[in-house]
Amino acid sequence: MTAAVVSCGLLIRRPATEVFEAFVDPAVTARFWFSEGDGRLAPGARVTWTWAMYGFTSPVTVVAFEPSRRLAVDWGDGDDRTRVEWTFEARGPDQTFVSVEQSGFTGDPDGRMAAALDGMNGFTLVLAGAKIWLEHGVEPRFVLDRHPDARVAEWRDA
C-alpha cells in the first residue's frame, strides 16, 4: 500500500529569510495561521500551537531546521501525528517559492484519504494567508473562516 503524501506550493514575493522567519516566529505565524504558539521553532524544539477559535491545540516537534531553506516538524500525537515539511526556494533576492508536504497519515484507507485532503486544503490556505500577510500586511482570516460552525462560542462573531 502506498503512503499518502500531499503537497502544495506558492510563490511569496518576499526574501527567503523573511518567509522562513514567518513560519518560525509564532508572533508572525499567528497573523495568518494559528492563534498562538508557546515558543519559536528551533532545532529540536517542542512547542504547542493553539487554534483558540476551535478550542484545539497540537504538540509540534522540530525534526529538521535549515534556516531559509527547510523546516520539518512532527505535528500532533499518537495516531494523529504526521510529518510536515516546508522548503523555501529563493527565487532572486525578493521572491521565495514555498512548498509544503505532509505525510504519515494513519487509519483505514478512507480515513487516510480524508485526512490527506483536509491537510492539503488547509496548507493551501496557510500559504495563501502567509502570502497576503507578508506581501500586503493584511490578516486574511482564512483559518478563522474555514470552519465557522466549529468555532467556540467567544469566536462565533469574530
N, C-alpha and C positions, 0 to 999 in steps of 0.2 A: 504494500500500500504506500502510495506517495504522500509525504507530509505536505500539509497545506502551508504555503508561503504566500503572503500578499505583499505587494509593493505599490508605491506611488511616488511621484516626484513633482517638483515645481521650481521654476526659476524665481529667485528672490533678488531684486535689484539692490543689494547691499553687499558690502565686503564679507568674505567668509568668516573673518574673526568676529564680526558683529552678529552674524546669523548664528554661529556656533554658541556664542555667549547668550543669545536669546533662549536657547534650549537648556543651558547650564544654570542660569540665574533664575531662581523661582520668582523673583520680583518682576522680571520681564515676562517669563512664560505665563504668569497669571494674567497678563494683559490679553492673551489670545487662546489659552487652553484651560488649565485647571484654575481653581480659585486660590490655592496656596500650596507651597511646598515648604517643608521644615528644614531645608538645607540646600546648599549648592551641590550640583553634581561635580564629582571629582573622582580620580582613580580609587576604586574600591568603596566609594561612599554608599551608605544605606540611608535612604530618606523615605519620607511618606509624602505622597501627593494627595491632595484633597480636592474634591469637587463638592463644595458645600451646598451648591444648588440642588444636588441629588442625594446629599447625605452619604457620600461614598468616599472612602479612602483606599489607597493602594500602596503597598510597600514597593520600593524600587531599589535595586542594587546595581551599581555601575560595574560592568564587566569589561568594557573597553573604553578608553579615553585618549583620543589623539586630537589635541587642540586644533580647531579649524578644519579638521579632516573627517573624523569618525567618532561616533558615540554609540555605545551599545549598553542596554540595560536588560536585566531580568525584571519583569513587571508583573505584579500580582503574587499570589502564593498558592501553594498546594496544586491542585489540578488545574487551576485557572492561570498559572504562571506561563507567560510567553516571553520570548526574546524580541526586543525591538532594537533595530539598528538604523541610525541615521548616518548618511555620508554627505559631506559638504564639499562639492567640487567648485573651486574658484574658477570663474569664467572672466578673467581680467580682474582689475582692481575693485570693481563695484558691482559684480554680479556673482551669485552663488546658486548652483543647482543643488537642491536638497532632495535626497532620496530617502525614503523610509521603507524598511522591510520588517514585517512581523512574522514570526514563526513559532512553532512549538504548541500549536493548538491540540487539545486533547478531547477525548469523548468519542461518541459514535460519529459516523461519517456526516450525518445531517447536522449534528451539533458543531463539529469542526468547521463545516462549510458556513454555517450561520455566524460563528464567531469570527471567521476569517473575513467574511463580507462586512460584518459590523466594524471590524478593525480597519479594513481598507477605507470604508466610508468615513470613519472617524478621523483617520490620519490625513485623508484628503482635506477635510475641513480644517484640521490643525495647521497644515501647510498653507492653506489659503488664508487662515487667520493670521499666521506669522507674517505672510507677505503683506497683508493690509496694514498690520501694526508697524512693521519695520519700514515699509515704504511710505506710509501716509500718516502714521500716528493715530489711527482710528481703531478703537476696540470693536472688533467685528461681532461679538456676541453669538457666534456660530454655535459654540458648545452649549452655551446657556439656552439657546433656542432650538437645539436639535431634538430634545425630548421634553417639550413644555409640560406635558401631562405628568411627567415623572418628577418634576421639581418638588422640593419640600415646601411646606406652606409659606415660610417667610420669603421665598423666592418666586412665588406664583405671579406676582405683579411686577417683577423686576424688568 
